[in-house]
Amino acid sequence: MSAVVALSSWPINAETPMANAPSIELPNGYIGIPQHYLRYQQTLSSVRALLADIQFDDKTLLFAGQDPNGLYIQVGIIGRENYERGDQQRPHKLVYGRKWRIDRDTPSSEVIQTAFLAISKAYEHEVRELLTVKDAW
């Protein structure tokens, strides 16, 4: 599997350059500004725009939401429940991972890194549910 991040909506509307920030024109025509010279004001729509440009596989979905505690990212995996043992074939369903909190001043690159970590941990959780330790004594 491979993950692809293709930022079609760059620059992200949550990023504002600081006064006198250094910049360079990139070969693709974009103006590059180092992230430590940017101010960030993430919103639900900016986080959703970032997640929309991340592709992992067809059964892994990324969601952004907001609740009274703030913004968050959540992974959904389309698959079968693993925690029930037996030979019964269970139907596929959407299984949600934990919520990953995103502060409003989080750099866009860290939102992308958080999405990667959320996917990694969601699959790690699924593997742990499949792990069986048998007592050899």
VENFENDA-V89051 format. One record per pair of residues at least 6 apart in sequence whose ideal C-beta (glycine too) atoms are under 6 Angstrom apart, sorted by sequence separation. I is the first residue (numbers start at 0). J is the second residue. If there is no record, write none. Layout:
BEGIN
I & J
I & J
END
This chain:
BEGIN
24 & 30
25 & 31
64 & 71
22 & 30
23 & 31
53 & 61
63 & 72
80 & 89
101 & 110
22 & 32
79 & 89
50 & 61
62 & 73
20 & 32
79 & 91
50 & 63
77 & 91
99 & 113
60 & 75
16 & 32
20 & 36
47 & 63
77 & 93
46 & 63
59 & 76
75 & 93
76 & 94
99 & 117
17 & 36
58 & 77
75 & 95
16 & 37
43 & 65
73 & 95
74 & 96
14 & 37
15 & 38
46 & 70
73 & 98
96 & 121
13 & 39
13 & 40
71 & 98
72 & 99
13 & 41
71 & 99
71 & 100
70 & 101
13 & 45
12 & 45
11 & 45
8 & 48
72 & 113
72 & 114
74 & 117
74 & 118
81 & 125
7 & 52
72 & 117
76 & 121
6 & 52
82 & 128
5 & 52
74 & 121
81 & 128
4 & 52
81 & 129
4 & 53
3 & 54
2 & 55
61 & 114
46 & 101
0 & 56
49 & 107
41 & 101
49 & 110
53 & 114
41 & 103
40 & 103
55 & 118
41 & 105
46 & 110
39 & 104
39 & 106
34 & 106
34 & 108
11 & 107
4 & 111
END
